[in-house]
Amino acid sequence: NLGGLGPNLDDEPMIEYSGMGGMMGMDFSLTIRNLTTYTPYNVEFNGLSGVFGIINVRAASEVQLEFCYRDGVTGELLDNVESTGFAVFDLDSGYDGVRKESVESEGFAEYLVSANTELDLNFLSDTALRATATTF
């Protein structure tokens, strides 16, 4: 129900991936909320595909998202998480090469891309990066 757009309109306006595993001796979940206007192509595409989370965003739009770890039982914010890993897969450009998916991240200690990456990496600061697709 990211942005309150469904598919479950009675749920909180977020995506929650529960049962993510254990951390600091407790089960945890990951919640994702939009901080800016969220415009999907089709909210039915949001969810999980195997172990990968999917967030559908309409072409030619953008959204700023907040990812938070929460206690899997109480739902309380886990604000003492020292570090974590985060991966992004499958950024594409349109057939015409004009529309390009990109992801920005900030506050990281390090990043990793494959040696044969097709991403254009643009450093916005020492701890902020924009990765943009270059191929379909």
Secondary structure, DSSP 8 states (H G I E B T S, - for coil): -GGG-SSSTTS-SSEEEEEEEEETTEEEEEEEEESS----S-GGG-EEETTEEE----TT----EEEEEEETTT--B-TT------------B-TTS-SB-EEEEES-S-----TT--EEEEEEETTEEEEEE---
